[in-house]
């Protein structure tokens, strides 16, 4: 029954695309025979390289999707039309590290010739709000209003459709909304529907007063100046990725907005991550702090190991991963006509000393050298054992979500905010390969390592679900106020 359900779901999802021809202007058409060659490379890339391909979607359901996708190539198509065939199949990987990049030529076309809904938006608990408008003075009254429909479709329905154009981890629905924030919604709307002259919006204000308004589609460059002119969202007080503050006599706030080592170098104050943590936790000990708030709500990941270092200061060591495996060491993609594409996963030393070849031909990480499978290698001198709160959101992803997963499964903290965007049971990432599709000029990003986390206590396919769900109001969002942080400081996060 489960497999039949997945196959039915695949058919429904793929069937919504290309049912009605869209207008994409003068984008050049690519011969059908060439696109079929690209599709074969795309198919082999997922089957041979993506280790977690069937983690969330059974193989027979993926096979159905691939067969239906190939069958849709019945005529010459432009790049975006071909993108719309393979994008829903990428979405079936249910792994956000898997992606498709449009060619430079098409990106330039989107920048200079495509016309868009001239709005920037944010989704707050599935409600869609206007945060900026790129039209003219007469439309400034739209800012902060809620959109209830666009050209007759509700925001929820639109997210269902546009969300099929990109992957997200597992069955985490909030990511589909957060990934469409800003101008992304307008971009994906164009990719889905093509050129549209006008947009009829139904909006309502905070007092539920409704209004219907029709606005024109505009070029990106026509909206750019107005977006800058009417920008009203308050910027955070600092754009530092590492922040530590003593809030009061008993409480400290520690924000790690990324685990990217390169990003730390751009900081004005804290450029050395290890020193930042060492000094912060030393201060926590000296000040006798009993309430620590760790903010990873904006942490989309970074370099492996940085999440482990943060965890080492607040959690006990344990086996973090059940396994870390790659499907193969060497992959060859061959459509039978063009020169085959070949690449390797591991460098020689890592393959020999940090991994073991398995009977199925894959390679799995061992404990001998490298990161291993444990939460961390070295116990820090200073350890925090007091009350801990962790701020999370749909942007908490990859390494940010892995840190959250470790803390959550070990019952170390109270979580406040929204469900994380990264899968609780792990992800497929690492050693991602950009595979060029020769004729469509698309590039498919395929990750190689399946990180199977040693966790329990959350539904399969979901992220970390907070103990206290806190959604900002549109006013809080526009004023860059952290609603989850305020919630904790007001003493509401008590289990």
C-alpha positions as CSV (number, residue, x, y, z in Angstrom):
1,X,0.0,0.0,0.0
2,X,2.9,2.4,0.9
3,X,4.5,1.9,-2.5
4,X,1.2,2.3,-4.4
5,X,0.7,5.5,-2.5
6,X,4.1,6.8,-3.5
7,X,3.6,5.9,-7.2
8,X,0.2,7.6,-7.2
9,X,1.8,10.7,-5.6
10,X,4.6,10.8,-8.2
11,X,2.0,10.6,-11.0
12,X,0.0,13.4,-9.6
13,X,3.0,15.6,-9.0
14,X,4.5,15.1,-12.4
15,X,1.2,15.4,-14.1
16,X,0.7,19.1,-13.1
17,X,3.6,20.2,-15.2
18,X,3.4,21.1,-18.8
19,X,-0.4,20.4,-18.9
20,X,-0.7,23.9,-20.3
21,X,1.9,25.5,-22.6
22,X,3.6,28.5,-21.1
23,X,5.2,31.5,-22.8
24,X,8.9,31.9,-22.2
25,X,9.5,34.4,-25.0
26,X,12.4,33.8,-27.4
27,X,14.4,31.2,-25.5
28,X,15.9,28.9,-28.1
29,X,14.5,25.4,-28.5
30,X,16.7,22.4,-28.1
31,X,16.2,19.3,-30.3
32,X,14.2,16.5,-28.7
33,X,16.9,14.0,-29.5
34,X,19.5,16.0,-27.7
35,X,17.3,16.5,-24.6
36,X,16.8,12.7,-24.5
37,X,20.6,12.3,-24.3
38,X,20.7,14.9,-21.5
39,X,18.0,13.1,-19.7
40,X,19.9,9.8,-19.8
41,X,22.9,11.5,-18.1
42,X,20.6,13.0,-15.5
43,X,19.0,9.6,-14.8
44,X,22.4,7.9,-14.4
45,X,23.6,10.7,-12.1
46,X,20.8,10.1,-9.6
47,X,21.0,6.3,-9.9
48,X,24.8,5.9,-9.7
49,X,26.0,8.8,-7.6
50,X,23.2,9.9,-5.2
51,X,23.6,7.5,-2.2
52,X,20.4,8.6,-0.5
53,X,18.3,8.5,-3.6
54,X,15.8,6.0,-2.2
55,X,15.9,7.1,1.5
56,X,12.5,8.8,1.3
57,X,11.1,7.7,-2.0
58,X,11.1,4.0,-3.0
59,X,13.0,3.0,-6.1
60,X,9.9,1.8,-8.0
61,X,8.4,5.3,-7.4
62,X,11.5,7.0,-8.7
63,X,11.5,4.7,-11.7
64,X,7.9,5.7,-12.5
65,X,8.9,9.4,-12.2
66,X,11.9,8.8,-14.5
67,X,9.9,7.0,-17.1
68,X,7.2,9.6,-17.1
69,X,9.8,12.4,-17.3
70,X,11.4,10.8,-20.3
71,X,8.0,10.3,-22.0
72,X,7.3,14.1,-21.7
73,X,10.1,14.9,-24.1
74,X,7.9,14.7,-27.2
75,X,9.1,17.8,-28.9
76,X,11.9,20.4,-29.0
77,X,11.9,22.3,-25.7
78,X,13.7,25.3,-24.3
79,X,15.9,25.1,-21.2
80,X,13.2,26.2,-18.8
81,X,10.7,23.7,-20.2
82,X,13.3,20.9,-19.9
83,X,14.1,22.1,-16.4
84,X,10.4,21.7,-15.5
85,X,10.5,18.1,-16.5
86,X,13.5,17.1,-14.4
87,X,13.0,19.4,-11.4
88,X,10.1,17.4,-9.9
89,X,12.2,14.3,-10.1
90,X,15.0,16.1,-8.2
91,X,12.4,17.1,-5.7
92,X,11.6,13.4,-5.2
93,X,15.1,12.9,-3.8
94,X,13.8,14.8,-0.8
95,X,17.3,16.1,-0.2
96,X,17.9,19.8,-0.3
97,X,21.6,19.4,-1.2
98,X,20.4,18.1,-4.6
99,X,19.8,21.0,-7.0
100,X,19.7,22.2,-10.6
101,X,21.4,25.3,-11.9
102,X,20.2,27.1,-15.0
103,X,22.8,28.1,-17.6
104,X,24.5,31.5,-17.5
105,X,22.7,32.5,-20.7
106,X,19.3,31.7,-19.2
107,X,20.1,33.5,-16.0
108,X,21.0,36.5,-18.0
109,X,17.7,36.2,-19.8
110,X,15.8,36.0,-16.5
111,X,17.7,39.1,-15.3
112,X,17.1,41.3,-18.4
113,X,14.1,40.0,-20.3
114,X,11.7,38.1,-18.0
115,X,8.9,39.9,-16.3
116,X,7.9,39.2,-12.7
117,X,5.5,39.8,-9.9
118,X,7.2,43.0,-8.5
119,X,6.9,42.1,-4.9
120,X,9.1,40.6,-2.1
121,X,7.3,38.4,0.3
122,X,7.7,36.4,3.5
123,X,5.8,33.4,4.7
124,X,4.9,33.3,8.4
125,X,3.2,30.1,9.4
126,X,2.0,29.6,5.8
127,X,0.6,33.1,5.6
128,X,2.1,35.2,2.9
129,X,3.0,38.9,3.6
130,X,4.3,41.6,1.4
131,X,7.6,43.0,2.7
132,X,8.5,45.3,-0.2
133,X,7.1,46.5,-3.5
134,X,8.9,47.4,-6.7
135,X,6.2,49.4,-8.5
136,X,5.6,53.0,-7.5
137,X,4.5,55.3,-4.6
138,X,0.8,54.3,-5.0
139,X,1.5,50.8,-3.9
140,X,3.4,51.4,-0.7
141,X,0.2,50.7,1.3
142,X,0.6,47.0,0.3
143,X,3.6,46.5,2.5
144,X,2.9,44.3,5.5
145,X,-0.5,43.2,4.1
146,X,-1.3,39.5,3.8
147,X,-1.9,38.0,0.3
148,X,-4.8,35.6,0.2
149,X,-4.8,34.8,-3.5
150,X,-2.8,35.5,-6.7
151,X,-4.6,35.1,-10.0
152,X,-7.2,33.0,-8.2
153,X,-4.9,30.7,-6.4
154,X,-4.2,30.6,-2.7
155,X,-0.6,30.9,-1.4
156,X,-0.8,27.4,0.0
157,X,-1.8,26.0,-3.5
158,X,1.0,28.1,-5.1
159,X,3.6,26.7,-2.7
160,X,2.5,23.2,-3.5
161,X,3.0,23.8,-7.2
162,X,6.2,25.9,-7.0
163,X,7.6,23.6,-4.3
164,X,7.8,20.8,-6.9
165,X,10.6,22.8,-8.7
166,X,13.2,22.2,-5.9
167,X,14.1,19.7,-3.4
168,X,13.9,19.9,0.4
169,X,14.8,17.4,3.1
170,X,12.3,14.6,3.8
171,X,8.7,15.7,4.3
172,X,9.4,19.0,6.0
173,X,6.8,21.3,4.6
174,X,7.9,24.6,6.2
175,X,11.0,24.6,4.0
176,X,8.9,24.9,0.9
177,X,7.6,28.2,2.3
178,X,10.8,29.6,3.6
179,X,12.7,28.9,0.4
180,X,10.2,31.1,-1.4
181,X,10.8,34.1,0.8
182,X,12.1,37.4,-0.7
183,X,12.1,37.6,-4.5
184,X,12.4,33.8,-4.8
185,X,8.6,33.5,-5.0
186,X,8.4,35.8,-8.0
187,X,11.3,34.0,-9.7
188,X,9.8,30.5,-9.3
189,X,6.4,31.9,-10.3
190,X,7.9,32.9,-13.6
191,X,9.7,29.5,-14.1
192,X,6.3,27.8,-13.5
193,X,4.0,30.1,-15.5
194,X,6.2,32.1,-17.9
195,X,5.2,35.6,-19.1
196,X,2.0,37.0,-17.5
197,X,1.0,40.6,-18.1
198,X,-0.8,41.3,-14.8
199,X,-1.4,39.9,-11.4
200,X,-4.7,40.1,-9.6
201,X,-4.1,40.0,-5.8
202,X,-6.5,39.7,-2.9
203,X,-4.9,41.2,0.2
204,X,-6.1,42.0,3.7
205,X,-4.7,44.2,6.5
206,X,-4.3,43.4,10.2
207,X,-8.0,44.3,10.7
208,X,-9.1,41.8,8.0
209,X,-10.1,44.6,5.6
210,X,-9.9,43.0,2.2
211,X,-8.9,44.6,-1.1
212,X,-8.5,43.3,-4.6
213,X,-5.8,45.0,-6.7
214,X,-4.3,44.4,-10.1
215,X,-0.6,45.1,-10.6
216,X,1.6,44.9,-13.8
217,X,4.4,42.4,-14.4
218,X,7.8,44.2,-14.6
219,X,11.3,43.5,-15.6
220,X,13.7,42.8,-12.7
221,X,15.7,46.0,-13.5
222,X,12.4,48.1,-13.4
223,X,11.7,46.8,-9.9
224,X,15.2,47.0,-8.5
225,X,15.4,50.7,-7.9
226,X,12.0,50.8,-6.3
227,X,12.8,47.8,-4.1
228,X,15.8,49.8,-2.8
229,X,13.7,53.0,-2.4
230,X,10.8,51.3,-0.5
231,X,13.0,49.0,1.7
232,X,11.4,49.2,5.1
233,X,12.6,46.0,6.8
234,X,15.0,46.9,9.7
235,X,18.4,45.3,9.4
236,X,19.8,43.3,12.4
237,X,22.1,45.3,14.7
238,X,25.0,43.3,13.5
239,X,25.7,41.0,10.6
240,X,28.4,39.1,12.5
241,X,28.1,35.3,12.2
242,X,29.4,34.7,15.7
243,X,27.8,36.7,18.6
244,X,28.2,36.3,22.4
245,X,26.4,38.5,24.9
246,X,25.7,38.4,28.6
247,X,22.0,39.1,28.9
248,X,21.8,39.4,32.6
249,X,23.3,37.9,35.8
250,X,22.1,34.4,35.0
251,X,21.6,34.3,31.2
252,X,23.9,34.4,28.2
253,X,23.2,34.4,24.4
254,X,25.5,32.7,21.9
255,X,24.7,32.9,18.2
256,X,26.4,30.7,15.6
257,X,24.8,31.8,12.4
258,X,27.0,29.6,10.2
259,X,29.4,26.7,10.5
260,X,31.4,28.0,7.4
261,X,35.0,28.6,8.3
262,X,35.4,30.9,5.3
263,X,32.5,33.0,6.6
264,X,34.2,33.5,9.9
265,X,37.0,35.4,8.2
266,X,34.5,38.0,7.1
267,X,33.6,38.8,10.7
268,X,34.7,42.1,12.2
269,X,35.2,40.8,15.7
270,X,35.3,37.0,15.9
271,X,37.3,35.6,13.1
272,X,38.6,32.5,14.9
273,X,35.7,30.0,15.6
274,X,37.7,27.8,18.1
275,X,38.9,30.8,20.1
276,X,35.4,32.3,20.1
277,X,33.9,29.2,21.6
278,X,36.8,28.8,24.1
279,X,36.5,32.4,25.3
280,X,32.7,32.4,25.4
281,X,32.4,29.3,27.5
282,X,35.2,30.4,29.8
283,X,33.2,33.6,30.4
284,X,30.0,31.6,31.0
285,X,31.8,29.6,33.7
286,X,33.4,32.7,35.3
287,X,30.0,34.6,35.3
288,X,28.3,31.5,36.8
289,X,25.7,31.6,34.0
290,X,22.8,29.1,34.6
291,X,20.7,29.8,31.4
292,X,22.4,29.6,28.0
293,X,20.6,30.4,24.8
294,X,22.2,29.0,21.6
295,X,20.9,30.5,18.4
296,X,21.3,28.4,15.2
297,X,18.1,29.7,13.7
298,X,20.0,31.2,10.7
299,X,22.6,28.4,10.5
300,X,22.5,26.7,7.2
301,X,25.6,24.6,7.8
302,X,29.2,24.9,6.6
303,X,32.3,22.9,7.3
304,X,31.9,19.4,8.8
305,X,33.3,19.3,12.4
306,X,32.3,22.8,13.4
307,X,28.9,21.6,14.6
308,X,30.7,18.9,16.6
309,X,32.9,21.5,18.3
310,X,30.0,23.5,19.5
311,X,28.2,20.4,20.8
312,X,31.3,19.3,22.7
313,X,30.9,22.3,25.1
314,X,27.4,21.3,26.1
315,X,26.8,17.6,25.4
316,X,28.2,14.2,26.3
317,X,30.1,12.2,23.7
318,X,28.3,9.4,21.8
319,X,28.2,7.8,18.4
320,X,26.8,10.6,16.2
321,X,26.4,8.6,13.0
322,X,25.2,5.1,12.4
323,X,27.1,5.3,9.1
324,X,28.6,7.7,6.6
325,X,28.6,6.0,3.2
326,X,29.1,6.7,-0.5
327,X,27.5,4.6,-3.2
328,X,30.7,4.3,-5.2
329,X,34.3,5.6,-5.5
330,X,34.2,6.0,-9.3
331,X,31.2,6.9,-11.4
332,X,30.9,6.9,-15.1
333,X,27.9,8.5,-16.9
334,X,27.4,7.4,-20.5
335,X,24.4,8.2,-22.8
336,X,25.9,6.1,-25.6
337,X,26.6,9.0,-27.9
338,X,28.8,11.6,-26.2
339,X,32.1,11.2,-24.4
340,X,31.3,9.6,-21.0
341,X,31.6,11.7,-17.9
342,X,33.8,10.1,-15.1
343,X,34.6,11.3,-11.6
344,X,35.8,10.0,-8.3
345,X,34.4,10.5,-4.8
346,X,37.4,10.3,-2.4
347,X,41.0,11.4,-2.7
348,X,43.5,8.6,-2.3
349,X,44.4,9.0,1.4
350,X,40.8,9.5,2.5
351,X,39.6,6.5,0.6
352,X,42.4,4.2,2.0
353,X,42.7,5.4,5.6
354,X,39.3,6.9,6.5
355,X,36.9,4.5,4.7
356,X,36.3,0.9,4.1
357,X,35.2,-0.7,0.9
358,X,31.9,-2.6,1.4
359,X,30.6,-5.8,-0.4
360,X,28.2,-3.7,-2.5
361,X,31.1,-1.7,-3.9
362,X,30.4,1.4,-1.8
363,X,32.7,3.0,0.8
364,X,31.8,3.7,4.5
365,X,33.6,5.8,7.0
366,X,35.6,4.2,9.8
367,X,36.9,5.5,13.1
368,X,40.5,5.2,12.3
369,X,41.3,8.6,10.8
370,X,39.4,11.8,10.0
371,X,36.1,12.8,11.5
372,X,35.0,9.3,12.3
373,X,31.5,8.5,13.7
374,X,31.6,10.0,17.2
375,X,30.2,13.3,18.1
376,X,33.6,14.7,18.8
377,X,37.3,13.8,19.2
378,X,38.3,15.9,22.1
379,X,36.7,17.0,25.4
380,X,37.0,20.8,26.0
381,X,38.4,22.0,29.3
382,X,35.3,24.1,30.0
383,X,31.9,22.3,29.9
384,X,28.5,24.0,30.4
385,X,25.9,21.8,32.2
386,X,23.3,24.4,33.1
387,X,19.9,25.1,31.5
388,X,20.0,25.2,27.7
389,X,17.7,26.7,25.1
390,X,18.2,26.3,21.3
391,X,16.6,28.6,18.8
392,X,15.8,26.9,15.5
393,X,13.9,27.7,12.2
394,X,13.4,26.3,8.7
395,X,16.7,27.9,7.8
396,X,18.5,25.6,10.3
397,X,19.9,23.2,7.9
398,X,22.8,20.8,7.1
399,X,25.4,21.2,9.8
400,X,23.0,23.5,11.7
401,X,20.4,20.8,11.8
402,X,23.0,18.1,12.7
403,X,23.9,20.2,15.8
404,X,20.2,20.5,16.6
405,X,19.7,16.7,16.0
406,X,22.5,15.8,18.4
407,X,21.2,18.1,21.2
408,X,17.6,17.0,20.7
409,X,18.3,13.2,20.7
410,X,20.3,13.6,23.9
411,X,17.5,15.6,25.5
412,X,20.0,18.3,26.3
413,X,17.9,21.5,25.6
414,X,14.5,23.1,25.2
415,X,13.9,24.0,21.6
416,X,12.1,27.2,20.6
417,X,11.1,28.5,17.2
418,X,10.0,26.5,14.1
419,X,10.9,23.0,12.8
420,X,14.4,22.8,11.3
421,X,14.8,22.6,7.6
422,X,17.4,19.8,7.8
423,X,16.3,16.1,8.2
424,X,16.4,14.8,11.7
425,X,17.6,11.4,10.6
426,X,20.4,12.8,8.5
427,X,21.1,14.0,5.0
428,X,22.9,13.2,1.8
429,X,25.6,15.9,1.2
430,X,29.3,16.1,0.9
431,X,31.5,15.8,-2.2
432,X,28.7,17.2,-4.3
433,X,29.4,17.0,-8.1
434,X,28.1,19.5,-10.6
435,X,27.2,17.4,-13.6
436,X,26.8,19.3,-16.8
437,X,24.0,18.4,-19.2
438,X,25.6,19.2,-22.5
439,X,22.6,20.3,-24.7
440,X,20.2,21.9,-22.2
441,X,23.2,23.5,-20.5
442,X,21.7,22.8,-17.1
443,X,23.9,21.6,-14.3
444,X,22.7,19.0,-11.8
445,X,24.2,19.1,-8.3
446,X,24.4,15.6,-6.9
447,X,25.7,14.9,-3.4
448,X,27.6,11.7,-2.6
449,X,27.7,11.0,1.1
450,X,24.7,9.7,3.1
451,X,25.0,10.8,6.7
452,X,22.8,8.4,8.7
453,X,22.4,10.0,12.2
454,X,22.1,8.0,15.4
455,X,18.9,9.6,16.7
456,X,15.5,8.8,18.0
457,X,12.3,10.6,19.1
458,X,11.1,12.4,16.0
459,X,8.9,11.2,13.1
460,X,10.8,9.9,10.1
461,X,11.3,12.5,7.4
462,X,10.8,15.5,9.7
463,X,13.2,17.9,11.3
464,X,13.7,18.8,14.9
465,X,10.2,19.8,16.1
466,X,10.5,22.6,18.7
467,X,9.0,22.1,22.2
468,X,7.7,25.7,21.8
469,X,6.5,26.7,18.4
470,X,7.0,30.5,18.1
471,X,6.1,32.4,14.9
472,X,7.0,36.1,14.5
473,X,4.3,38.5,13.6
474,X,4.8,40.6,10.5
475,X,5.7,43.6,12.7
476,X,8.3,41.5,14.5
477,X,9.7,40.3,11.3
478,X,9.9,43.7,9.7
479,X,11.7,45.1,12.8
480,X,14.2,42.2,13.0
481,X,12.9,41.2,16.4
482,X,13.6,37.5,17.3
483,X,10.2,36.3,18.6
484,X,11.7,33.0,19.9
485,X,14.4,34.9,21.9
486,X,11.8,37.3,23.3
487,X,9.6,34.3,24.2
488,X,12.5,32.7,26.3
489,X,13.5,36.0,28.0
490,X,9.9,36.5,29.0
491,X,10.1,33.2,30.8
492,X,7.6,31.3,28.6
493,X,9.8,28.5,27.5
494,X,9.2,26.3,30.6
495,X,8.5,22.6,29.9
